[in-house]
Amino acid sequence: MNLTGAEILTEVLLEQGVDTIFGYPGGAVLNIYDTLYDYQDRITHILTAHEQGASHAADGYARATGKTGVVLATSGPGATNLVTGIATAYMDSIPMVAITGNVSTSLLGRDSFQEIYITGITMPITKHNFLVRDVEELADTIRSAFRIANSGRKGPVLIDIPKDITAAKCEFVKKEQILIKKQSKKNRDQIEKVSEIINEAKRPVIYFGGGVSLGDASKELKQFINKSGIPAVHTMMGAGVLCHDDIHNLGLIGMHGKSSTNNVISDADVVIAIGARFSDRVALNPKYFAQKATIIQLDIDQSEINKNVYVDYGVVGDVKDILNDLYPRIKENQQSEWMKKIQVWQDKDYKPVDSDTVLKPHQIIRILCEMSEKNTVYVTDVGQHQMWAAQYLEHLEPRCFITSGGLGTMGFGYGAAIGAKFGVMNEKRVIHITGDGSFHMNLNEACTAKTYELPIITIIMNNSVLGMVRQWQTSFYKKKYSHTDPQRKTDFMKVAEGFGVKGYRASNPKEFEAVLKEALEQKGPVWIECLIDKDEKVLPMIPAGGTIDDMIMD
Ligand SMILES: Cc1ncc(C[n+]2csc(CCOP(=O)(O)OP(=O)(O)O)c2C)c(N)n1
């Protein structure tokens, strides 16, 4: 077949199993959009309000489904608007292919209208990027991009395509989608050694992160825990991998983790890190992290071994494979003495107090969990509301807690929720939890949710301040609230109306229950503004660089 570059692009997307892409048109991608018009029956293109929203949507789609998210933008400002979304995906190892148009090859390097050196800009935030200069190379370049985004540690790849390449023609031959081979460097001796250490441990703990869900290994982790009886703590990105009511699931660790989980790490004799990268939000002070323990790290990425924390044994490979190899070698044990000791710490954990008259953040989350289906996908923005969600959401399943962990991107939520909704459509409900600051950054995507009548419920935890930063000012900057109390006059109910979205407001638990009940029955997007006190804190908290001894409990 003799096809144009634009047709080749769409054909290869189909070859790769892509049926939904997110994007925004412009001059440099006009040939591609012209072709997409003819492929509407096979590729659904979702038009967002802003390219940043499109990039978060592609990311949210990938997180909710496990497939590769695809985003398309024009050259210049279209391409630069993708940068935050690409960086967000990169930090959380999300497979994404970002396609940008560029000026024609003859205009490259001449400061042409809407020209930008996007491959240079995205070099540090992509696994790899390509500038296609010959239409003959286009098909294989796109195939390579999908392969790279999905092999080993996943992540975003960018393909920059000059306009003349999308118009040029060449012979196109279809290929089968190549299945990605897993990389496993682990060897039998290592597995034997590591299993011996685990079997001899008296106070072992599993510390797992988002790599378990990315590696599709939550079933294997559960099996391993059920047999070994080893308790587990998790990072924010690991939320949902284990059931919240599994007695071995001790909960969140790190800066806003429980005091009990942090105590467990400090006292453990063996720590088994699985798909977790010892980030500074967890190993706040790497020198004192799990000081008494032999540390074993299982990870797909060799460069994570010994990166942040020195580990005694690093096993590199697919975590699902490693857990399967370890399973038959692990002794049955219920670790009852160790669990009794942990129970004593758990009894002293921070417990928030309920109120009937005002809305408390933990009550909002509890009511959400009680009233929505068990498999609901929760998508958050960034700030205190994100941490309250991570601390109090129950019944999470893998791929049901979508949040910007590594980059901490305010403005991630609405776009990601829209992407997630397209991924899970009729199977699962999507609830977006945001703060008034984060929501101001991306509420323009309400038009996207409305256009496609997506039944996404947005919970705006409105404390009228940039809560998380203000909390740091309270604790570490003598309450000098510099620019965190913006005194905005936004009337979210009127804004909702302007977008054609249904808006509700609640200021106590009864009101919230009543409006949530109505919201759950709506067919399109809904916002619920929850009024909360600006002095609410996320507790407990270990200050950056601190240890369990520095924990703030009130
Ligand atoms: C794009 C971006 N800018 C700035 C920050 C720094 N930051 C982290 S949390 C936060 C406040 C968030 O406020 P809000 O969304 O209202 O949530 P709250 O903490 O009040 O729940 C800020 C400014 C960020 N994470 N991302």
The ligand as an ORCA input file, in Angstrom:
! r2SCAN-3c Opt
* xyz 1 1
  C       1.956     22.550     39.481
  C       2.298     22.674     40.927
  N       2.561     23.872     41.472
  C       2.855     23.976     42.783
  C       2.897     22.876     43.586
  C       3.255     22.998     45.060
  N       2.111     22.585     45.909
  C       2.009     21.350     46.445
  S       0.601     21.128     47.289
  C       0.109     22.705     47.012
  C      -1.196     23.217     47.542
  C      -2.346     22.479     46.990
  O      -3.530     23.171     47.274
  P      -4.934     22.538     46.990
  O      -4.984     21.968     45.632
  O      -5.961     23.557     47.326
  O      -4.992     21.307     47.975
  P      -4.966     21.216     49.561
  O      -3.545     21.048     49.952
  O      -5.554     22.480     50.113
  O      -5.786     20.012     49.845
  C       1.067     23.392     46.240
  C       0.949     24.808     45.843
  C       2.639     21.629     42.969
  N       2.689     20.465     43.640
  N       2.316     21.554     41.662
*
